[in-house]
Amino acid sequence: MNSLKYVLFSIPLLVVMYFFNFNDKKASKTTGTELVWLTDVEEAYKISKKTKRPILANFTGSDWCGWCHKLSGEVFDTPEFKKWSDKNVVLLELDFPRKKEQDEKTKAQNNSLMQFFQVQGFPTIWLFGMDKDEATKKFTINPIGKTGYLKGGPQVFIDAIEQMIQQQKDKIKAEKNMPQPVGKNQG
């Protein structure tokens, strides 16, 4: 009789598990409002230029890095971060998986950016702007600041990024207010 109860309980459970994938990596605390992480720096550049928002690049090891998962769970997968990021940054994921397949173009792009930013560990988060020389099609990267995992949840992380953005704005404002060099006296 006990084994019949077990079977009767197991069948509905298996049916529920079939229809609801409990291992879905896309599920997050944002209840259906997923973050859009771009993976192509060219696309991130175009959106950044159009919206005048800096790029927030997440150097991650999505299928092996415990601290990356912790950062995602505590910050990136929250409604607070989604709401803030939608208005303030362009999200770029630069993934370095060990098991998941990646195309060669993405690998080359990610490795190039990892070398440029001298990333030593994961997660590393870089905030930056970009310019593109249309004649040569080459990018100029303007680093703003970097961080990694910060204990304290989404607001601590957001505050750190906002501080970087404000420092960059202050720097640009100060440069604009600097006296212009006076030309040589040709007298």
Contact map, one row per residue, 1 for C-alpha under 8 A:
1111100000000000000000000000000000000000000000000000000000000000000000000000000000000000000000000000000000000000000000000000000000000000000000000000000000000000000000000000000000000000000
1111110000000000000000000000000000000000000000000000000000000000000000000000000000000000000000000000000000000000000000000000000000000000000000000000000000000000000000000000000000000000000
1111111000000000000000000000000000000000000000000000000000000000000000000000000000000000000000000000000000000000000000000000000000000000000000000000000000000000000000000000000000000000000
1111111100000000000000000000000000000000000000000000000000000000000000000000000000000000000000000000000000000000000000000000000000000000000000000000000000000000000000000000000000000000000
1111111110000000000000000000000000000000000000000000000000000000000000000000000000000000000000000000000000000000000000000000000000000000000000000000000000000000000000000000000000000000000
0111111111000000000000000000000000000000000000000000000000000000000000000000000000000000000000000000000000000000000000000000000000000000000000000000000000000000000000000000000000000000000
0011111111100000000000000000000000000000000000000000000000000000000000000000000000000000000000000000000000000000000000000000000000000000000000000000000000000000000000000000000000000000000
0001111111110000000000000000000000000000000000000000000000000000000000000000000000000000000000000000000000000000000000000000000000000000000000000000000000000000000000000000000000000000000
0000111111111000000000000000000000000000000000000000000000000000000000000000000000000000000000000000000000000000000000000000000000000000000000000000000000000000000000000000000000000000000
0000011111111100000000000000000000000000000000000000000000000000000000000000000000000000000000000000000000000000000000000000000000000000000000000000000000000000000000000000000000000000000
0000001111111110000000000000000000000000000000000000000000000000000000000000000000000000000000000000000000000000000000000000000000000000000000000000000000000000000000000000000000000000000
0000000111111111000000000000000000000000000000000000000000000000000000000000000000000000000000000000000000000000000000000000000000000000000000000000000000000000000000000000000000000000000
0000000011111111100000000000000000000000000000000000000000000000000000000000000000000000000000000000000000000000000000000000000000000000000000000000000000000000000000000000000000000000000
0000000001111111110000000000000000000000000000000000000000000000000000000000000000000000000000000000000000000000000000000000000000000000000000000000000000000000000000000000000000000000000
0000000000111111111000000000000000000000000000000000000000000000000000000000000000000000000000000000000000000000000000000000000000000000000000000000000000000000000000000000000000000000000
0000000000011111111100000000000000000000000000000000000000000000000000000000000000000000000000000000000000000000000000000000000000000000000000000000000000000000000000000000000000000000000
0000000000001111111111000000000000000000000000000000000000000000000000000000000000000000000000000000000000000000000000000000000000000000000000000000000000000000000000000000000000000000000
0000000000000111111110000000000000000000000000000000000000000000000000000000000000000000000000000000000000000000000000000000000000000000000000000000000000000000000000000000000000000000000
0000000000000011111110000000000000000000000000000000000000000000000000000000000000000000000000000000000000000000000000000000000000000000000000000000000000000000000000000000000000000000000
0000000000000001111111000000000000000000000000000000000000000000000000000000000000000000000000000000000000000000000000000000000000000000000000000000000000000000000000000000000000000000000
0000000000000000111111110000000000000000000000000000000000000000000000000000000000000000000000000000000000000000000000000000000000000000000000000000000000000000000000000000000000000000000
0000000000000000100111110000000000000000000000000000000000000000000000000000000000000000000000000000000000000000000000000000000000000000000000000000000000000000000000000000000000000000000
0000000000000000000011111000000000000000000000000000000000000000000000000000000000000000000000000000000000000000000000000000000000000000000000000000000000000000000000000000000000000000000
0000000000000000000011111110000000000000000000000000000000000000000000000000000000000000000000000000000000000000000000000000000000000000000000000000000000000000000000000000000000000000000
0000000000000000000000111111000000000000000000000000000000000000000000000000000000000000000000000000000000000000000000000000000000000000000000000000000000000000000000000000000000000000000
0000000000000000000000011111000001000000000000000000000000000000000000000000000000000000000000000000000000000000000000000000000000000000000000000000000000000000000000000000000000000000000
0000000000000000000000011111101101000000000000000000000000000000000000000000000000000000000000000000000000000000000000000000000000000000000000000000000000000000000000000000000000000000000
0000000000000000000000001111111101000000000000000000000000000000000000001000110000000000000000000000000000000000000000000000000000000000000000000000000000000000000000000000000000000000000
0000000000000000000000000011111000000000000000000000000000000000000000000000111000000000000000000000000000000000000000000000000000000000000000000000000000000000000000000000000000000000000
0000000000000000000000000001111111000000000000000000000000000000000000000000111001000000000000000000000000000000000000000000000000000000000000000000000000000000000000000000000000000000000
0000000000000000000000000011111111000000000000000000000000000000000000000000000000000000000000000000000000000000000000000000000000000000000000000000000000000000000000000000000000000000000
0000000000000000000000000011011111000000000000000000000000000000000000000000000000000000000000000000000000000000000000000000000000000000000000000000000000000000000000000000000000000000000
0000000000000000000000000000011111100000000000000000000000000000000000000000001001000000000000000000000000000000000000000000000000000000000000000000000000000000000000000000000000000000000
0000000000000000000000000111011111110000000000000000000000000000000000000000100001000000000000000000000000000000000000000000000000000000000000000000000000000000000000000000000000000000000
0000000000000000000000000000000011111000000000000000000000000000000000000001100001000000000000000000000000000000000000000000000000000000000000000000000000000000000000000000000000000000000
0000000000000000000000000000000001111100000000000000000000000000000000000000000000000000001000000000000000000000000000000000000000000000000000000000000000000000000000000000000000000000000
0000000000000000000000000000000000111110000000000000000000000000000000000000000000000000001110000000000000000000000000000000000000000000000000000000000000000000000000000000000000000000000
0000000000000000000000000000000000011111101100000000000000000000000000000000000000000000001110000000000000000000000000000000000000000000000000000000000000000000000000000000000000000000000
0000000000000000000000000000000000001111100100000000000000000000000000000000000000000000000111000000000001000000000000000000000000000000000000000000000000000000000000000000000000000000000
0000000000000000000000000000000000000111111100000000000000000000000000000000000000000000000100000000000001000000000000000000000000000000000000000000000000000000000000000000000000000000000
0000000000000000000000000000000000000111111110000000000000000000000000000000000000000000000100000000000000001000000000000000000000000000000000000000000000000000000000000000000000000000000
0000000000000000000000000000000000000001111111000000000000000000000000000000000000000000000000000000000000000000000000000000000000000000000000000000000000000000000000000000000000000000000
0000000000000000000000000000000000000101111111100000000000000000000000000000000000000000000000000000000000000000000000000000000000000000000000000000000000000000000000000000000000000000000
0000000000000000000000000000000000000111111111110000001000000000000000000000000000000000011100000000000000000000000000000000000000000000000000000000000000000000000000000000000000000000000
0000000000000000000000000000000000000000111111111000001000000000000000000000000000000000000000000000000000000000000000000000000001100000000000000000000000000000000000000000000000000000000
0000000000000000000000000000000000000000011111111100000000000000000000000000000000000000000000000000000000000000000000000000000000000000000000000000000000000000000000000000000000000000000
0000000000000000000000000000000000000000001111111111000000000000000000000000000000000000010000000000000000000000000000000000000000000000000000000000000000000000000000000000000000000000000
0000000000000000000000000000000000000000000111111111111000000000000000000000000000000000110000000000000000000000000000000000000010000000000000000000000000000000000000000000000000000000000
0000000000000000000000000000000000000000000011111111100000000000000000000000000000000000000000000000000000000000000000000000000000000000000000000000000000000000000000000000000000000000000
0000000000000000000000000000000000000000000001111111000000000000000000000000000000000000000000000000000000000000000000000000000000000000000000000000000000000000000000000000000000000000000
0000000000000000000000000000000000000000000000111111100000000000000000000000000000000000000000000000000000000000000000000000000000000000000000000000000000000000000000000000000000000000000
0000000000000000000000000000000000000000000000111111110000000000000000000000000000000000000000000000000000000000000000000000000000000000000000000000000000000000000000000000000000000000000
0000000000000000000000000000000000000000000000011011111000000000000000000000000000000001110000000000000000000000000000000000000010000000000000000000000000000000000000000000000000000000000
0000000000000000000000000000000000000000000000010001111100000000000000000000000000000001110000000000000000000000000000000000001110000000000000000000000000000000000000000000000000000000000
0000000000000000000000000000000000000000000110010000111110000000000000000000000000000000111100000000000000000000000000000000011110000000000000000000000000000000000000000000000000000000000
0000000000000000000000000000000000000000000000000000011111000000000000000000000000000000111100000000000000000000000000000000111100000000000000000000000000000000000000000000000000000000000
0000000000000000000000000000000000000000000000000000001111100000000000000000000000000000001111000000000000000000000000000000111100000000000000000000000000000000000000000000000000000000000
0000000000000000000000000000000000000000000000000000000111110000000000000000000000000000001111100000000000000000000000000011110000000000000000000000000000000000000000000000000000000000000
0000000000000000000000000000000000000000000000000000000011111000000000000000000000000000000011110000000000000000010000100111110000000000000000000000000000000000000000000000000000000000000
0000000000000000000000000000000000000000000000000000000001111100100100000000000000000000000011111000000000000000000000000111000000000000000000000000000000000000000000000000000000000000000
0000000000000000000000000000000000000000000000000000000000111111100100000000000000000000000000111100000000000000000000000110000000000000000000000000000000000000000000000000000000000000000
0000000000000000000000000000000000000000000000000000000000011111100110000000000000000000000000111000000000000000000000000000000000000000000000000000000000000000000000000000000000000000000
0000000000000000000000000000000000000000000000000000000000001111100000000000000000000000000000001111000000000000000000000000000000000000000000000000000000000000000000000000000000000000000
0000000000000000000000000000000000000000000000000000000000001111110000000000000000000000000000001100000000000000000000000000000000000000000000000000000000000000000000000000000000000000000
0000000000000000000000000000000000000000000000000000000000011111111110000000000000000000000000000000000000000000000000000110000000000000000000000000000000000000000000000000000000000000000
0000000000000000000000000000000000000000000000000000000000000001111111000000000000000000000000000000000000000000000000000000000000000000000000000000000000000000000000000000000000000000000
0000000000000000000000000000000000000000000000000000000000000000111111100000000000000000000000000000000000000000000000000110000000000000000000000000100000000000000000000000000000000000000
0000000000000000000000000000000000000000000000000000000000011100111111110000000000000000000000000000000000000000000000000110000000000000000000000000100000000000000000000000000000000000000
0000000000000000000000000000000000000000000000000000000000000100111111111000000000000000000000000000000000000000000000000000000000000000000000000000000000000000000000000000000000000000000
0000000000000000000000000000000000000000000000000000000000000000011111111100000000000000000000000000000000000000000000000000000000000000000000000000100000000000000000000000000000000000000
0000000000000000000000000000000000000000000000000000000000000000001111111111000000000000000000000000000000000000000000000010000000000000000000000000110000000000000000000000000000000000000
0000000000000000000000000000000000000000000000000000000000000000000111111111100000000000000000000000000000000000000000000000000000000000000000000000000000000000000000000000000000000000000
0000000000000000000000000001000000000000000000000000000000000000000011111111110000000000000000000000000000000000000000000000000000000000000000000000000000000000000000000000000000000000000
0000000000000000000000000000000000000000000000000000000000000000000001111111110000000000000000000000000000000000000000000000000000000000000000000000000011000000000000000000000000000000000
0000000000000000000000000000000000000000000000000000000000000000000000111111110010000000000000000000000000000000000000000000000000000000000000000000000011001000000000000000000000000000000
0000000000000000000000000000000000100000000000000000000000000000000000111111110011000000000000000000000000000000000000000000000000000000000000000000000001000000000000000000000000000000000
0000000000000000000000000001110001100000000000000000000000000000000000011111111011000000000000000000000000000000000000000000000000000000000000000000000000000000000000000000000000000000000
0000000000000000000000000001110000000000000000000000000000000000000000001111111111000000000000000000000000000000000000000000000000000000000000000000000001000000000000000000000000000000000
0000000000000000000000000000110010000000000000000000000000000000000000000000111111100000000000000000000000000000000000000000000000000000000000000000000000000000000000000000000000000000000
0000000000000000000000000000000000000000000000000000000000000000000000000000011111110000000000000000000000000000000000000000000000000000000000000000000001100000000000000000000000000000000
0000000000000000000000000000000000000000000000000000000000000000000000000011111111111000000000000000000000000000000000000000000000000000000000000000000001100100000000000000000000000000000
0000000000000000000000000000010011100000000000000000000000000000000000000001111111111100000000000000000000000000000000000000000000000000000000000000000000000000000000000000000000000000000
0000000000000000000000000000000000000000000000000000000000000000000000000000001111111110000000000000000000000000000000000000000000000000000000000000000000000000000000000000000000000000000
0000000000000000000000000000000000000000000000000000000000000000000000000000000111111111000000000000000000000000000000000000000000000000000000000000000000000100000000000000000000000000000
0000000000000000000000000000000000000000000000000000000000000000000000000000000011111111111000000000000000000000000000000000000000000000000000000000000000000000000000000000000000000000000
0000000000000000000000000000000000000000000000000000000000000000000000000000000001111111110000000000000000000000000000000000000000000000000000000000000000000000000000000000000000000000000
0000000000000000000000000000000000000000000000000000000000000000000000000000000000111111100000000000000000000000000000000000000000000000000000000000000000000000000000000000000000000000000
0000000000000000000000000000000000000000000000000000110000000000000000000000000000011111110000000000000000000000000000000000000000000000000000000000000000000000000000000000000000000000000
0000000000000000000000000000000000000000000000010000111100000000000000000000000000001111111000000000000000000000000000000000000000000000000000000000000000000000000000000000000000000000000
0000000000000000000000000000000000000000000100110000111100000000000000000000000000001101111100000000000000000000000000000000000000000000000000000000000000000000000000000000000000000000000
0000000000000000000000000000000000011100000100000000001111000000000000000000000000001000111110000000000000000000000000000000000000000000000000000000000000000000000000000000000000000000000
0000000000000000000000000000000000001111100100000000001111000000000000000000000000000000011111000000000000000000000000000000000000000000000000000000000000000000000000000000000000000000000
0000000000000000000000000000000000001110000000000000000011110000000000000000000000000000001111100000000000000000000000000000000000000000000000000000000000000000000000000000000000000000000
0000000000000000000000000000000000000010000000000000000011110000000000000000000000000000000111110000000000000100000000000000000000000000000000000000000000000000000000000000000000000000000
0000000000000000000000000000000000000000000000000000000001111100000000000000000000000000000011111000000000000100000000000000000000000000000000000000000000000000000000000000000000000000000
0000000000000000000000000000000000000000000000000000000000111100000000000000000000000000000001111100000000100100000000000000000000000000000000000000000000000000000000000000000000000000000
0000000000000000000000000000000000000000000000000000000000011111000000000000000000000000000000111111100000000000000000000000000000000000000000000000000000000000000000000000000000000000000
0000000000000000000000000000000000000000000000000000000000001011000000000000000000000000000000011111000000000000000000000000000000000000000000000000000000000000000000000000000000000000000
0000000000000000000000000000000000000000000000000000000000000010000000000000000000000000000000001111100000000000000000000000000000000000000000000000000000000000000000000000000000000000000
0000000000000000000000000000000000000000000000000000000000000010000000000000000000000000000000001111110000000000000000000000000000000000000000000000000000000000000000000000000000000000000
0000000000000000000000000000000000000000000000000000000000000000000000000000000000000000000000001011111000000000000000000000000000000000000000000000000000000000000000000000000000000000000
0000000000000000000000000000000000000000000000000000000000000000000000000000000000000000000000000001111101100000000000000000000000000000000000000000000000000000000000000000000000000000000
0000000000000000000000000000000000000000000000000000000000000000000000000000000000000000000000000000111111100000000000000000000000000000000000000000000000000000000000000000000000000000000
0000000000000000000000000000000000000000000000000000000000000000000000000000000000000000000000000000011111110000000000000000000000000000000000000000000000000000000000000000000000000000000
0000000000000000000000000000000000000000000000000000000000000000000000000000000000000000000000000000001111111000000000000000000000000000000000000000000000000000000000000000000000000000000
0000000000000000000000000000000000000011000000000000000000000000000000000000000000000000000000000000011111111100000000000000000000000000000000000000000000000000000000000000000000000000000
0000000000000000000000000000000000000000000000000000000000000000000000000000000000000000000000010000011111111110000000000000000000000000000000000000000000000000000000000000000000000000000
0000000000000000000000000000000000000000000000000000000000000000000000000000000000000000000000000000000111111111000000000000000000000000000000000000000000000000000000000000000000000000000
0000000000000000000000000000000000000000100000000000000000000000000000000000000000000000000000000000000011111111100000000000000000000000000000000000000000000000000000000000000000000000000
0000000000000000000000000000000000000000000000000000000000000000000000000000000000000000000001110000000001111111110000000000000000000000000000000000000000000000000000000000000000000000000
0000000000000000000000000000000000000000000000000000000000000000000000000000000000000000000000000000000000111111111000000000000000000000000000000000000000000000000000000000000000000000000
0000000000000000000000000000000000000000000000000000000000000000000000000000000000000000000000000000000000011111111100000000000000000000000000000000000000000000000000000000000000000000000
0000000000000000000000000000000000000000000000000000000000000000000000000000000000000000000000000000000000001111111110000000000000000000000000000000000000000000000000000000000000000000000
0000000000000000000000000000000000000000000000000000000000100000000000000000000000000000000000000000000000000111111111100000000000000000000000000000000000000000000000000000000000000000000
0000000000000000000000000000000000000000000000000000000000000000000000000000000000000000000000000000000000000011111111100000000000000000000000000000000000000000000000000000000000000000000
0000000000000000000000000000000000000000000000000000000000000000000000000000000000000000000000000000000000000001111111000000000000000000000000000000000000000000000000000000000000000000000
0000000000000000000000000000000000000000000000000000000000000000000000000000000000000000000000000000000000000000111111100000010000000000000000000000000000000000000000000000000000000000000
0000000000000000000000000000000000000000000000000000000000000000000000000000000000000000000000000000000000000000011111110000000000000000000000000000000000000000000000000000000000000000000
0000000000000000000000000000000000000000000000000000000000100000000000000000000000000000000000000000000000000000011011111101000000000000000000000000000000000000000000000000000000000000000
0000000000000000000000000000000000000000000000000000000000000000000000000000000000000000000000000000000000000000000001111100000000000000000000000000000000000000000000000000000000000000000
0000000000000000000000000000000000000000000000000000000000000000000000000000000000000000000000000000000000000000000000111111000000000000000000000000000000000000000000000000000000000000000
0000000000000000000000000000000000000000000000000000000000111000101100000000000000000000000000000000000000000000000000111111000000000000000000000001000000000000000000000000000000000000000
0000000000000000000000000000000000000000000000000000000001111000101100100000000000000000000000000000000000000000000000001111100000000000000000000001100000000000000000000000000000000000000
0000000000000000000000000000000000000000000000000000000001110000000000000000000000000000000000000000000000000000000000101111110000000000000000000111100000000000000000000000000000000000000
0000000000000000000000000000000000000000000000000000000111100000000000000000000000000000000000000000000000000000000000000011111000000000000000000111000000000000000000000000000000000000000
0000000000000000000000000000000000000000000000000000001111100000000000000000000000000000000000000000000000000000000010000001111100000000000000111110000000000000000000000000000000000000000
0000000000000000000000000000000000000000000000000000011110000000000000000000000000000000000000000000000000000000000000000000111110000000000000111100000000000000100100000000000000000000000
0000000000000000000000000000000000000000000000000000011110000000000000000000000000000000000000000000000000000000000000000000011111000000000011111000000000000000000000000000000000000000000
0000000000000000000000000000000000000000000000010000111000000000000000000000000000000000000000000000000000000000000000000000001111100000000011110000000000000000000000000000000000000000000
0000000000000000000000000000000000000000000010000000000000000000000000000000000000000000000000000000000000000000000000000000000111110000001111000000000000000000000000000000000000000000000
0000000000000000000000000000000000000000000010000000000000000000000000000000000000000000000000000000000000000000000000000000000011111000001111000000000000000000000000000000000000000000000
0000000000000000000000000000000000000000000000000000000000000000000000000000000000000000000000000000000000000000000000000000000001111100111100000000000000000000000000000000000000000000000
0000000000000000000000000000000000000000000000000000000000000000000000000000000000000000000000000000000000000000000000000000000000111111111100000000000000000000000000000000000000000000000
0000000000000000000000000000000000000000000000000000000000000000000000000000000000000000000000000000000000000000000000000000000000011111110000000000000000000000000000000000000000000000000
0000000000000000000000000000000000000000000000000000000000000000000000000000000000000000000000000000000000000000000000000000000000001111100000000000000000000000000000000000000000000000000
0000000000000000000000000000000000000000000000000000000000000000000000000000000000000000000000000000000000000000000000000000000000001111110000000000000000000000000000000000000000000000000
0000000000000000000000000000000000000000000000000000000000000000000000000000000000000000000000000000000000000000000000000000000000011111111000000000000000000000000000000000000000000000000
0000000000000000000000000000000000000000000000000000000000000000000000000000000000000000000000000000000000000000000000000000000000011101111100000000000000000000000000000000000000000000000
0000000000000000000000000000000000000000000000000000000000000000000000000000000000000000000000000000000000000000000000000000000001111000111110000000000000000000000000000000000000000000000
0000000000000000000000000000000000000000000000000000000000000000000000000000000000000000000000000000000000000000000000000000000001111000011111000000000000000000000000000000000000000000000
0000000000000000000000000000000000000000000000000000000000000000000000000000000000000000000000000000000000000000000000000000000111100000001111100000000000000000000000000000000000000000000
0000000000000000000000000000000000000000000000000000000000000000000000000000000000000000000000000000000000000000000000000000000111100000000111110000000000000000000000000000000000000000000
0000000000000000000000000000000000000000000000000000000000000000000000000000000000000000000000000000000000000000000000000000011110000000000011111000000000000000000000000000000000000000000
0000000000000000000000000000000000000000000000000000000000000000000000000000000000000000000000000000000000000000000000000000011110000000000001111100000000000000000110010000000000000000000
0000000000000000000000000000000000000000000000000000000000000000000000000000000000000000000000000000000000000000000000000000011100000000000000111110000000000000000100000000000000000000000
0000000000000000000000000000000000000000000000000000000000000000000000000000000000000000000000000000000000000000000000000001111000000000000000011111000000000000000000000000000000000000000
0000000000000000000000000000000000000000000000000000000000000000000000000000000000000000000000000000000000000000000000000001110000000000000000001111110000000000000000000000000000000000000
0000000000000000000000000000000000000000000000000000000000000000000000000000000000000000000000000000000000000000000000000111100000000000000000000111110000000000000000000000000000000000000
0000000000000000000000000000000000000000000000000000000000000000001101100000000000000000000000000000000000000000000000000011000000000000000000000011111000000000000000000000000000000000000
0000000000000000000000000000000000000000000000000000000000000000000000100000000000000000000000000000000000000000000000000000000000000000000000000011111110011000000000000000000000000000000
0000000000000000000000000000000000000000000000000000000000000000000000000000000000000000000000000000000000000000000000000000000000000000000000000000111110010000000000000000000000000000000
0000000000000000000000000000000000000000000000000000000000000000000000000000000000000000000000000000000000000000000000000000000000000000000000000000011111111000000000000000000000000000000
0000000000000000000000000000000000000000000000000000000000000000000000000110000000000000000000000000000000000000000000000000000000000000000000000000011111111000000000000000000000000000000
0000000000000000000000000000000000000000000000000000000000000000000000000111010110000000000000000000000000000000000000000000000000000000000000000000000111111100000000000000000000000000000
0000000000000000000000000000000000000000000000000000000000000000000000000000000110000000000000000000000000000000000000000000000000000000000000000000000111111110000000000000000000000000000
0000000000000000000000000000000000000000000000000000000000000000000000000000000000000000000000000000000000000000000000000000000000000000000000000000011111111111000000000000000000000000000
0000000000000000000000000000000000000000000000000000000000000000000000000010000000000000000000000000000000000000000000000000000000000000000000000000010111111111100000000000000000000000000
0000000000000000000000000000000000000000000000000000000000000000000000000000000010010000000000000000000000000000000000000000000000000000000000000000000001111111110000000000000000000000000
0000000000000000000000000000000000000000000000000000000000000000000000000000000000000000000000000000000000000000000000000000000000000000000000000000000000111111111000000000000000000000000
0000000000000000000000000000000000000000000000000000000000000000000000000000000000000000000000000000000000000000000000000000000000000000000000000000000000011111111100000000000000000000000
0000000000000000000000000000000000000000000000000000000000000000000000000000000000000000000000000000000000000000000000000000001000000000000000000000000000001111111110000000000000000000000
0000000000000000000000000000000000000000000000000000000000000000000000000000000000000000000000000000000000000000000000000000000000000000000000000000000000000111111111000000000000000000000
0000000000000000000000000000000000000000000000000000000000000000000000000000000000000000000000000000000000000000000000000000000000000000000000000000000000000011111111100000000000000000000
0000000000000000000000000000000000000000000000000000000000000000000000000000000000000000000000000000000000000000000000000000001000000000000000011000000000000001111111110000000000000000000
0000000000000000000000000000000000000000000000000000000000000000000000000000000000000000000000000000000000000000000000000000000000000000000000010000000000000000111111111000000000000000000
0000000000000000000000000000000000000000000000000000000000000000000000000000000000000000000000000000000000000000000000000000000000000000000000000000000000000000011111111100000000000000000
0000000000000000000000000000000000000000000000000000000000000000000000000000000000000000000000000000000000000000000000000000000000000000000000000000000000000000001111111110000000000000000
0000000000000000000000000000000000000000000000000000000000000000000000000000000000000000000000000000000000000000000000000000000000000000000000010000000000000000000111111111000000000000000
0000000000000000000000000000000000000000000000000000000000000000000000000000000000000000000000000000000000000000000000000000000000000000000000000000000000000000000011111111100000000000000
0000000000000000000000000000000000000000000000000000000000000000000000000000000000000000000000000000000000000000000000000000000000000000000000000000000000000000000001111111110000000000000
0000000000000000000000000000000000000000000000000000000000000000000000000000000000000000000000000000000000000000000000000000000000000000000000000000000000000000000000111111111000000000000
0000000000000000000000000000000000000000000000000000000000000000000000000000000000000000000000000000000000000000000000000000000000000000000000000000000000000000000000011111111100000000000
0000000000000000000000000000000000000000000000000000000000000000000000000000000000000000000000000000000000000000000000000000000000000000000000000000000000000000000000001111111110000000000
0000000000000000000000000000000000000000000000000000000000000000000000000000000000000000000000000000000000000000000000000000000000000000000000000000000000000000000000000111111111000000000
0000000000000000000000000000000000000000000000000000000000000000000000000000000000000000000000000000000000000000000000000000000000000000000000000000000000000000000000000011111111000000000
0000000000000000000000000000000000000000000000000000000000000000000000000000000000000000000000000000000000000000000000000000000000000000000000000000000000000000000000000001111111000000000
0000000000000000000000000000000000000000000000000000000000000000000000000000000000000000000000000000000000000000000000000000000000000000000000000000000000000000000000000000111111100000000
0000000000000000000000000000000000000000000000000000000000000000000000000000000000000000000000000000000000000000000000000000000000000000000000000000000000000000000000000000011111110000000
0000000000000000000000000000000000000000000000000000000000000000000000000000000000000000000000000000000000000000000000000000000000000000000000000000000000000000000000000000000011111000000
0000000000000000000000000000000000000000000000000000000000000000000000000000000000000000000000000000000000000000000000000000000000000000000000000000000000000000000000000000000001111100000
0000000000000000000000000000000000000000000000000000000000000000000000000000000000000000000000000000000000000000000000000000000000000000000000000000000000000000000000000000000000111110000
0000000000000000000000000000000000000000000000000000000000000000000000000000000000000000000000000000000000000000000000000000000000000000000000000000000000000000000000000000000000011111000
0000000000000000000000000000000000000000000000000000000000000000000000000000000000000000000000000000000000000000000000000000000000000000000000000000000000000000000000000000000000001111100
0000000000000000000000000000000000000000000000000000000000000000000000000000000000000000000000000000000000000000000000000000000000000000000000000000000000000000000000000000000000000111110
0000000000000000000000000000000000000000000000000000000000000000000000000000000000000000000000000000000000000000000000000000000000000000000000000000000000000000000000000000000000000011111
0000000000000000000000000000000000000000000000000000000000000000000000000000000000000000000000000000000000000000000000000000000000000000000000000000000000000000000000000000000000000001111
0000000000000000000000000000000000000000000000000000000000000000000000000000000000000000000000000000000000000000000000000000000000000000000000000000000000000000000000000000000000000000111
